[in-house]
Amino acid sequence: MLELLNVNPSSGEPIYRQLHDQIVRLIVGGQLQAEDVLPSVRQMAEFLAVNPMTVSRAVQQLVDQGWIERRRGQPSIVAARNHADDTSGGSLMQPKVDDLVTQAQQLGVALDELQALIAKKWAAK
């Protein structure tokens, strides 16, 4: 699982948030299943070369939101979730979509032009 994580310290987004969002995407995308054991905070911090408190903050948010379970003396695991409660990929994208729309409006890009740009990029992937 560690090889699926990657943070960018020079990004404008806080590292704990990057880590949180990546783990949620792994769960929603099915790469992490219910009951899967997560690496320890120390292991993640060492692998990503970040402060353990940063990782701990992301993990605590995931626990608070019900994505993972923590039990004293045992490794953290992916929580079993009701599929009706799962966050959809679209809602995970919402902040980025909001930013894209705001930037497009500020630059005077028309909706049809923005849609064409997205469609072209989508087809190229």
DSSP file (Angstrom, degrees, kcal/mol; ACC not computed):
  #  RESIDUE AA STRUCTURE BP1 BP2  ACC     N-H-->O    O-->H-N    N-H-->O    O-->H-N    TCO  KAPPA ALPHA  PHI   PSI    X-CA   Y-CA   Z-CA
    1    1 A M    >         0   0    0      0, 0.0     3,-2.0     0, 0.0     4,-0.4   0.000 360.0 360.0 360.0 -35.4    0.0    0.0    0.0
    2    2 A L  G >   +     0   0    0      1,-0.3     3,-1.9     2,-0.2    36,-0.0   0.864 360.0  61.1 -56.5 -37.2    2.8    2.4    0.8
    3    3 A E  G 3  S+     0   0    0      1,-0.3    -1,-0.3     3,-0.0     0, 0.0   0.673  97.4  60.5 -66.7 -14.0    3.9    2.5   -2.9
    4    4 A L  G <  S+     0   0    0     -3,-2.0     2,-0.3     2,-0.0    -1,-0.3   0.566  91.5  85.2 -85.7  -9.7    0.5    3.9   -3.7
    5    5 A L    <   +     0   0    0     -3,-1.9     2,-0.3    -4,-0.4    14,-0.1  -0.741  49.1 163.8 -98.6 141.4    1.1    7.0   -1.6
    6    6 A N        -     0   0    0     -2,-0.3     2,-0.3    12,-0.1    16,-0.1  -0.921  12.8-168.2-155.6 125.8    2.9   10.0   -2.8
    7    7 A V        -     0   0    0     -2,-0.3     8,-0.1    41,-0.1     9,-0.0  -0.879  13.1-148.0-117.3 152.7    2.9   13.5   -1.3
    8    8 A N    >   -     0   0    0     -2,-0.3     3,-1.8     5,-0.1     5,-0.2  -0.908   5.7-168.3-119.9 101.1    4.2   16.8   -2.8
    9    9 A P  T 3  S+     0   0    0      0, 0.0    -1,-0.1     0, 0.0     6,-0.1   0.759  88.3  56.2 -61.4 -24.4    5.7   19.1   -0.1
   10   10 A S  T 3  S+     0   0    0      2,-0.0     2,-0.1     0, 0.0    -2,-0.0   0.497  84.8 106.0 -88.4  -1.6    5.8   22.0   -2.5
   11   11 A S  S <  S-     0   0    0     -3,-1.8     4,-0.1     2,-0.2    -4,-0.0  -0.371  80.4-123.7 -68.7 155.2    2.1   21.7   -3.3
   12   12 A G  S    S+     0   0    0      2,-0.1    -1,-0.1    -2,-0.1     3,-0.0   0.639  89.8  89.4 -73.8 -13.2   -0.1   24.4   -1.9
   13   13 A E  S    S-     0   0    0     -5,-0.2    -2,-0.2     1,-0.1    -5,-0.1  -0.692  90.7-105.6 -88.4 135.3   -2.2   21.7   -0.2
   14   14 A P     >  -     0   0    0      0, 0.0     4,-2.2     0, 0.0     3,-0.4  -0.247  24.8-123.6 -58.5 145.8   -1.1   20.5    3.3
   15   15 A I  H  > S+     0   0    0      1,-0.2     4,-2.6     2,-0.2     5,-0.2   0.886 110.7  55.3 -60.2 -41.6    0.6   17.1    3.4
   16   16 A Y  H  > S+     0   0    0      1,-0.2     4,-2.4     2,-0.2    -1,-0.2   0.878 109.4  48.4 -61.1 -34.9   -1.9   15.7    5.9
   17   17 A R  H  > S+     0   0    0     -3,-0.4     4,-2.8     2,-0.2     5,-0.2   0.899 109.8  51.2 -71.4 -41.3   -4.7   16.6    3.5
   18   18 A Q  H  X S+     0   0    0     -4,-2.2     4,-2.2     2,-0.2    -2,-0.2   0.934 113.5  45.4 -58.9 -46.1   -2.9   15.1    0.5
   19   19 A L  H  X S+     0   0    0     -4,-2.6     4,-2.3     2,-0.2     5,-0.2   0.925 112.7  50.2 -64.2 -46.5   -2.4   11.9    2.5
   20   20 A H  H  X S+     0   0    0     -4,-2.4     4,-2.3    -5,-0.2    -2,-0.2   0.943 112.7  46.6 -55.7 -51.4   -6.0   11.9    3.7
   21   21 A D  H  X S+     0   0    0     -4,-2.8     4,-2.4     1,-0.2    -1,-0.2   0.868 110.9  52.1 -63.8 -38.4   -7.4   12.4    0.2
   22   22 A Q  H  X S+     0   0    0     -4,-2.2     4,-2.1    -5,-0.2    -1,-0.2   0.912 110.2  47.8 -66.1 -41.8   -5.2    9.7   -1.3
   23   23 A I  H  X S+     0   0    0     -4,-2.3     4,-2.0     2,-0.2    -2,-0.2   0.911 111.3  50.7 -66.3 -41.3   -6.3    7.1    1.3
   24   24 A V  H  X S+     0   0    0     -4,-2.3     4,-3.1     1,-0.2     5,-0.3   0.930 110.2  50.2 -60.7 -44.1  -10.0    7.9    0.8
   25   25 A R  H  X S+     0   0    0     -4,-2.4     4,-2.7     1,-0.2     6,-0.3   0.884 108.7  52.3 -62.0 -37.9   -9.5    7.5   -3.0
   26   26 A L  H  <>S+     0   0    0     -4,-2.1     6,-2.0     2,-0.2     5,-1.3   0.879 113.4  44.3 -64.7 -37.2   -7.8    4.2   -2.5
   27   27 A I  H ><5S+     0   0    0     -4,-2.0     3,-1.0     4,-0.2    -2,-0.2   0.954 117.2  43.1 -71.2 -50.7  -10.8    3.0   -0.4
   28   28 A V  H 3<5S+     0   0    0     -4,-3.1    -2,-0.2     1,-0.3    -3,-0.2   0.876 113.8  52.9 -63.5 -37.7  -13.5    4.4   -2.7
   29   29 A G  T 3<5S-     0   0    0     -4,-2.7    -1,-0.3    -5,-0.3    -2,-0.2   0.552 114.8-116.4 -76.9  -7.5  -11.6    3.1   -5.8
   30   30 A G  T < 5S+     0   0    0     -3,-1.0    -3,-0.2    -4,-0.4    -4,-0.1   0.441  85.0 115.9  89.8  -0.7  -11.4   -0.4   -4.3
   31   31 A Q  S   <S+     0   0    0     -5,-1.3     2,-0.5    -6,-0.3    -4,-0.2   0.814  81.7  45.3 -70.4 -27.8   -7.6   -0.7   -4.0
   32   32 A L  S    S-     0   0    0     -6,-2.0    -2,-0.3    -9,-0.1     2,-0.2  -0.977  82.0-163.8-114.6 126.6   -8.1   -0.9   -0.2
   33   33 A Q    >   -     0   0    0     -2,-0.5     3,-2.1     1,-0.1    45,-0.3  -0.636  35.1 -75.3-105.6 162.5  -10.9   -3.2    1.0
   34   34 A A  T 3  S+     0   0    0      1,-0.3    45,-0.2    -2,-0.2    -1,-0.1  -0.295 119.7  19.9 -54.3 138.3  -12.7   -3.5    4.4
   35   35 A E  T 3  S+     0   0    0     43,-3.0    -1,-0.3     1,-0.3     2,-0.1   0.331  86.5 143.2  79.6  -4.8  -10.5   -5.1    7.0
   36   36 A D    <   -     0   0    0     -3,-2.1    42,-2.3    43,-0.1     2,-0.4  -0.449  52.9-121.7 -64.0 138.4   -7.2   -4.4    5.1
   37   37 A V  B     -A   77   0A   0     40,-0.2    40,-0.2    -2,-0.1    -1,-0.1  -0.676  23.0-144.9 -84.9 133.5   -4.4   -3.6    7.5
   38   38 A L        -     0   0    0     38,-3.0    38,-0.3    -2,-0.4     3,-0.1  -0.661  24.3-101.0 -93.7 151.9   -2.8   -0.2    7.1
   39   39 A P        -     0   0    0      0, 0.0    37,-0.1     0, 0.0    -1,-0.1  -0.292  50.2 -93.1 -62.1 158.1    0.9    0.5    7.7
   40   40 A S     >  -     0   0    0      1,-0.1     4,-2.6    35,-0.1     5,-0.2  -0.253  31.8-108.9 -69.2 162.5    1.7    2.1   11.0
   41   41 A V  H  > S+     0   0    0      1,-0.2     4,-2.7     2,-0.2     5,-0.2   0.914 122.1  51.5 -56.4 -43.8    1.9    5.9   11.3
   42   42 A R  H  > S+     0   0    0      1,-0.2     4,-2.5     2,-0.2    -1,-0.2   0.915 109.0  49.6 -62.5 -43.6    5.7    5.5   11.8
   43   43 A Q  H  > S+     0   0    0      2,-0.2     4,-2.5     1,-0.2    -2,-0.2   0.924 113.1  46.2 -62.6 -44.2    6.0    3.3    8.6
   44   44 A M  H  X S+     0   0    0     -4,-2.6     4,-2.6     2,-0.2     5,-0.2   0.924 112.6  50.6 -63.9 -43.5    4.0    5.8    6.5
   45   45 A A  H  X>S+     0   0    0     -4,-2.7     5,-2.1    -5,-0.2     4,-1.0   0.911 112.7  45.9 -61.8 -43.2    6.0    8.8    7.9
   46   46 A E  H  <5S+     0   0    0     -4,-2.5     3,-0.2     3,-0.2    -1,-0.2   0.922 113.6  48.7 -65.9 -43.8    9.4    7.1    7.1
   47   47 A F  H  <5S+     0   0    0     -4,-2.5    -2,-0.2     1,-0.2    -1,-0.2   0.910 119.7  37.4 -62.6 -42.5    8.3    6.0    3.6
   48   48 A L  H  <5S-     0   0    0     -4,-2.6    -1,-0.2    -5,-0.2    -2,-0.2   0.539 105.5-127.8 -87.0  -7.6    7.0    9.5    2.8
   49   49 A A  T  <5 +     0   0    0     -4,-1.0     2,-0.3    -3,-0.2    -3,-0.2   0.933  65.6 126.8  57.6  49.3    9.8   11.3    4.7
   50   50 A V      < -     0   0    0     -5,-2.1    -1,-0.2    -6,-0.2    -2,-0.1  -0.850  70.0 -78.8-128.8 167.2    7.4   13.4    6.6
   51   51 A N    >>  -     0   0    0     -2,-0.3     4,-1.4     1,-0.1     3,-1.1  -0.437  35.2-131.4 -65.3 133.0    6.8   14.2   10.3
   52   52 A P  H 3> S+     0   0    0      0, 0.0     4,-2.8     0, 0.0     5,-0.2   0.811 107.3  61.5 -56.4 -30.3    4.9   11.4   12.1
   53   53 A M  H 3> S+     0   0    0      2,-0.2     4,-2.0     1,-0.2     5,-0.1   0.846 100.6  54.2 -65.9 -31.9    2.5   14.0   13.6
   54   54 A T  H <> S+     0   0    0     -3,-1.1     4,-1.7     2,-0.2    -1,-0.2   0.933 111.7  43.4 -64.7 -46.5    1.5   14.9   10.0
   55   55 A V  H  X S+     0   0    0     -4,-1.4     4,-2.7     1,-0.2    -2,-0.2   0.911 111.7  54.8 -64.7 -42.6    0.6   11.3    9.2
   56   56 A S  H  X S+     0   0    0     -4,-2.8     4,-2.6     1,-0.2    -1,-0.2   0.877 105.6  52.9 -59.8 -38.3   -1.1   11.0   12.6
   57   57 A R  H  X S+     0   0    0     -4,-2.0     4,-1.9     2,-0.2    -1,-0.2   0.920 110.7  46.4 -63.5 -44.1   -3.3   14.0   11.8
   58   58 A A  H  X S+     0   0    0     -4,-1.7     4,-2.0     2,-0.2    -2,-0.2   0.923 113.7  48.8 -64.0 -44.1   -4.4   12.4    8.5
   59   59 A V  H  X S+     0   0    0     -4,-2.7     4,-2.3     1,-0.2    -2,-0.2   0.904 109.0  52.8 -64.2 -41.3   -5.1    9.1   10.2
   60   60 A Q  H  X S+     0   0    0     -4,-2.6     4,-2.8     1,-0.2    -1,-0.2   0.894 108.3  50.6 -63.4 -38.4   -7.1   10.6   13.0
   61   61 A Q  H  X S+     0   0    0     -4,-1.9     4,-2.0     2,-0.2    -1,-0.2   0.904 109.6  50.9 -63.0 -40.5   -9.3   12.4   10.5
   62   62 A L  H  <>S+     0   0    0     -4,-2.0     5,-2.4     2,-0.2     6,-1.1   0.882 111.8  47.4 -64.2 -38.3   -9.9    9.2    8.6
   63   63 A V  H ><5S+     0   0    0     -4,-2.3     3,-1.4     4,-0.2    -2,-0.2   0.943 111.1  50.8 -65.6 -48.2  -10.9    7.5   11.9
   64   64 A D  H 3<5S+     0   0    0     -4,-2.8    -2,-0.2     1,-0.3    -1,-0.2   0.827 111.9  48.1 -59.3 -33.0  -13.2   10.4   12.8
   65   65 A Q  T 3<5S-     0   0    0     -4,-2.0    -1,-0.3    -5,-0.2    -2,-0.2   0.468 116.5-113.4 -89.6  -2.4  -14.9   10.2    9.4
   66   66 A G  T < 5S+     0   0    0     -3,-1.4    -3,-0.2    -4,-0.4    -2,-0.1   0.611  83.4 118.4  84.5  12.0  -15.3    6.4    9.7
   67   67 A W  S   <S+     0   0    0     -5,-2.4    12,-2.4    -6,-0.2     2,-0.3   0.866  80.4  19.3 -78.0 -36.9  -12.9    5.4    6.9
   68   68 A I  E    S-B   78   0A   0     -6,-1.1     2,-0.4    10,-0.3    -2,-0.3  -0.912  70.7-135.0-132.3 160.8  -10.6    3.5    9.1
   69   69 A E  E     -B   77   0A   0      8,-3.0     8,-2.1    -2,-0.3     2,-0.4  -0.928  13.7-163.1-116.6 139.5  -10.7    1.8   12.6
   70   70 A R        -     0   0    0     -2,-0.4     2,-0.4     6,-0.2     6,-0.1  -0.983   7.0-178.0-122.4 131.2   -8.1    2.1   15.2
   71   71 A R    >   -     0   0    0      3,-0.5     3,-2.4    -2,-0.4    -2,-0.0  -0.996  38.0-100.3-129.0 136.1   -7.8   -0.2   18.2
   72   72 A R  T 3  S+     0   0    0     -2,-0.4    -2,-0.0     1,-0.3     0, 0.0  -0.250 106.8   7.6 -55.0 129.7   -5.2    0.1   21.0
   73   73 A G  T 3  S+     0   0    0      1,-0.2    -1,-0.3     0, 0.0    -3,-0.0   0.451 115.9  88.9  79.8   0.1   -2.4   -2.3   20.5
   74   74 A Q  S <  S-     0   0    0     -3,-2.4    -3,-0.5     1,-0.0    -1,-0.2  -0.899  83.8 -96.4-126.8 156.8   -3.6   -3.4   17.0
   75   75 A P        -     0   0    0      0, 0.0     2,-0.2     0, 0.0    -4,-0.2  -0.328  45.0-100.6 -68.6 155.0   -2.9   -2.1   13.5
   76   76 A S        -     0   0    0    -38,-0.3   -38,-3.0    -6,-0.1     2,-0.3  -0.497  43.4-164.4 -71.4 144.1   -5.4    0.3   11.9
   77   77 A I  E     -AB  37  69A   0     -8,-2.1    -8,-3.0   -40,-0.2     2,-0.3  -0.910  28.7 -95.8-129.9 158.3   -7.7   -1.3    9.4
   78   78 A V  E     - B   0  68A   0    -42,-2.3   -43,-3.0   -45,-0.3   -10,-0.3  -0.591  49.5-121.0 -70.2 129.3  -10.0   -0.1    6.7
   79   79 A A        -     0   0    0    -12,-2.4     2,-0.4    -2,-0.3   -43,-0.1  -0.403  20.0-110.4 -73.7 146.3  -13.5    0.1    8.2
   80   80 A A        -     0   0    0    -46,-0.1     2,-0.4    -2,-0.1    -1,-0.1  -0.642  44.2-165.0 -72.1 131.0  -16.4   -1.8    6.7
   81   81 A R        -     0   0    0     -2,-0.4     2,-0.5    -3,-0.0   -47,-0.1  -0.932  25.2-118.3-125.7 145.9  -18.7    0.7    5.1
   82   82 A N    >>  -     0   0    0     -2,-0.4     3,-2.1     1,-0.1     4,-0.8  -0.691  27.1-134.0 -75.1 126.7  -22.2    0.6    3.9
   83   83 A H  G >4 S+     0   0    0     -2,-0.5     3,-0.5     1,-0.3    -1,-0.1   0.786 105.6  61.9 -57.8 -27.1  -22.0    1.3    0.1
   84   84 A A  G 34 S+     0   0    0      1,-0.2    -1,-0.3     3,-0.0    -2,-0.0   0.782 105.4  48.1 -67.7 -24.6  -24.9    3.8    0.5
   85   85 A D  G <4 S+     0   0    0     -3,-2.1    -1,-0.2     2,-0.1    -2,-0.2   0.608  86.4 115.7 -89.3 -12.8  -22.6    5.8    2.8
   86   86 A D  S << S-     0   0    0     -4,-0.8     2,-0.4    -3,-0.5    -3,-0.0  -0.228  70.9-118.0 -61.8 143.9  -19.6    5.8    0.5
   87   87 A T        -     0   0    0    -63,-0.1    -1,-0.1     1,-0.1     2,-0.1  -0.678  32.7-127.6 -77.5 131.5  -18.4    9.0   -0.9
   88   88 A S     >  -     0   0    0     -2,-0.4     4,-1.6     1,-0.1     3,-0.3  -0.404  17.3-113.8 -78.6 158.9  -18.6    9.0   -4.6
   89   89 A G  H  > S+     0   0    0      1,-0.2     4,-1.3     2,-0.2     5,-0.1   0.858 116.0  59.3 -57.8 -35.4  -15.7    9.8   -6.8
   90   90 A G  H  > S+     0   0    0      1,-0.2     4,-0.7     2,-0.2     3,-0.2   0.900 104.0  48.0 -63.0 -41.5  -17.6   12.9   -8.0
   91   91 A S  H  4 S+     0   0    0     -3,-0.3     3,-0.4     1,-0.2    -1,-0.2   0.816 107.7  56.1 -72.0 -27.4  -17.9   14.4   -4.5
   92   92 A L  H  < S+     0   0    0     -4,-1.6     4,-0.3     1,-0.2    -1,-0.2   0.805 108.7  48.9 -68.8 -27.4  -14.2   13.8   -3.9
   93   93 A M  H >X S+     0   0    0     -4,-1.3     4,-2.4    -3,-0.2     3,-0.7   0.611  84.1  97.6 -83.7 -13.3  -13.5   15.8   -7.0
   94   94 A Q  H 3X S+     0   0    0     -4,-0.7     4,-2.8    -3,-0.4     5,-0.2   0.843  79.8  50.2 -51.3 -47.0  -15.8   18.7   -6.0
   95   95 A P  H 3> S+     0   0    0      0, 0.0     4,-2.0     0, 0.0    -1,-0.3   0.904 114.0  46.0 -61.1 -38.0  -13.1   21.0   -4.5
   96   96 A K  H <> S+     0   0    0     -3,-0.7     4,-2.5    -4,-0.3    -2,-0.2   0.884 112.3  50.6 -70.4 -38.0  -10.9   20.6   -7.7
   97   97 A V  H  X S+     0   0    0     -4,-2.4     4,-2.8     2,-0.2     5,-0.2   0.919 108.9  52.2 -64.0 -43.2  -14.0   21.2   -9.9
   98   98 A D  H  X S+     0   0    0     -4,-2.8     4,-2.3    -5,-0.2    -2,-0.2   0.922 111.2  47.0 -58.0 -44.4  -14.8   24.3   -8.0
   99   99 A D  H  X S+     0   0    0     -4,-2.0     4,-2.6    -5,-0.2    -2,-0.2   0.917 112.0  50.3 -63.6 -43.6  -11.3   25.6   -8.5
  100  100 A L  H  X S+     0   0    0     -4,-2.5     4,-2.6     2,-0.2    -2,-0.2   0.923 111.8  47.1 -61.6 -45.4  -11.3   24.8  -12.2
  101  101 A V  H  X S+     0   0    0     -4,-2.8     4,-2.6     2,-0.2     5,-0.2   0.918 112.4  50.0 -63.4 -44.0  -14.7   26.6  -12.7
  102  102 A T  H  X S+     0   0    0     -4,-2.3     4,-2.4    -5,-0.2    -2,-0.2   0.931 112.8  46.4 -60.3 -46.1  -13.5   29.6  -10.8
  103  103 A Q  H  X S+     0   0    0     -4,-2.6     4,-1.9     2,-0.2    -2,-0.2   0.912 112.1  50.7 -63.7 -42.7  -10.3   29.8  -12.8
  104  104 A A  H  X>S+     0   0    0     -4,-2.6     5,-2.9     1,-0.2     4,-0.5   0.917 111.5  47.9 -62.0 -42.8  -12.1   29.4  -16.1
  105  105 A Q  H ><5S+     0   0    0     -4,-2.6     3,-0.9     1,-0.2    -1,-0.2   0.904 110.5  51.6 -64.9 -40.5  -14.6   32.1  -15.2
  106  106 A Q  H 3<5S+     0   0    0     -4,-2.4    -1,-0.2     1,-0.2    -2,-0.2   0.842 112.3  46.5 -64.1 -32.4  -11.7   34.5  -14.1
  107  107 A L  H 3<5S-     0   0    0     -4,-1.9    -1,-0.2    -5,-0.2    -2,-0.2   0.488 115.3-116.5 -88.0  -3.4  -10.0   33.8  -17.4
  108  108 A G  T <<5 +     0   0    0     -3,-0.9     2,-0.4    -4,-0.5    -3,-0.2   0.754  55.7 161.8  75.9  24.4  -13.2   34.3  -19.4
  109  109 A V      < -     0   0    0     -5,-2.9    -1,-0.2    -6,-0.2    -2,-0.1  -0.666  36.7-127.3 -80.4 127.4  -13.3   30.8  -20.7
  110  110 A A     >  -     0   0    0     -2,-0.4     4,-2.5     1,-0.1     5,-0.2  -0.347  18.6-114.0 -72.2 155.1  -16.8   29.9  -22.0
  111  111 A L  H  > S+     0   0    0      1,-0.2     4,-2.8     2,-0.2     5,-0.2   0.907 116.7  50.2 -56.8 -45.9  -18.5   26.7  -20.7
  112  112 A D  H  > S+     0   0    0      1,-0.2     4,-1.9     2,-0.2    -1,-0.2   0.863 110.9  50.1 -64.7 -33.6  -18.5   25.0  -24.1
  113  113 A E  H  > S+     0   0    0      2,-0.2     4,-2.2     1,-0.2    -1,-0.2   0.905 111.4  48.4 -68.4 -42.0  -14.8   25.8  -24.5
  114  114 A L  H  X S+     0   0    0     -4,-2.5     4,-2.4     2,-0.2    -2,-0.2   0.917 111.1  50.5 -63.5 -43.7  -14.0   24.4  -21.0
  115  115 A Q  H  X S+     0   0    0     -4,-2.8     4,-2.7     1,-0.2    -1,-0.2   0.889 109.9  50.9 -61.3 -39.4  -16.1   21.2  -21.8
  116  116 A A  H  X S+     0   0    0     -4,-1.9     4,-2.4     2,-0.2    -1,-0.2   0.897 109.5  50.2 -65.3 -40.3  -14.1   20.8  -25.0
  117  117 A L  H  X S+     0   0    0     -4,-2.2     4,-2.2     2,-0.2    -2,-0.2   0.916 112.9  46.5 -63.1 -43.1  -10.8   21.2  -23.2
  118  118 A I  H  X S+     0   0    0     -4,-2.4     4,-2.9     2,-0.2    -2,-0.2   0.929 112.5  49.8 -65.1 -45.6  -11.9   18.5  -20.6
  119  119 A A  H  X S+     0   0    0     -4,-2.7     4,-2.3     1,-0.2    -2,-0.2   0.893 110.9  49.9 -60.9 -40.6  -13.1   16.2  -23.4
  120  120 A K  H  X S+     0   0    0     -4,-2.4     4,-1.4     2,-0.2    -1,-0.2   0.926 113.8  44.7 -64.5 -45.1   -9.9   16.5  -25.3
  121  121 A K  H  X S+     0   0    0     -4,-2.2     4,-0.7     2,-0.2    -2,-0.2   0.903 112.3  52.6 -65.4 -41.3   -7.8   15.8  -22.1
  122  122 A W  H >< S+     0   0    0     -4,-2.9     3,-0.9     1,-0.2    -2,-0.2   0.912 109.4  48.9 -60.6 -44.1  -10.1   12.9  -21.2
  123  123 A A  H 3< S+     0   0    0     -4,-2.3    -1,-0.2     1,-0.2    -2,-0.2   0.807 106.2  57.9 -66.9 -29.9   -9.7   11.3  -24.7
  124  124 A A  H 3<        0   0    0     -4,-1.4    -1,-0.2     1,-0.2    -2,-0.2   0.664 360.0 360.0 -75.5 -15.8   -5.9   11.7  -24.5
  125  125 A K    <<        0   0    0     -3,-0.9    -1,-0.2    -4,-0.7    -2,-0.2   0.452 360.0 360.0 -90.0 360.0   -5.7    9.6  -21.3
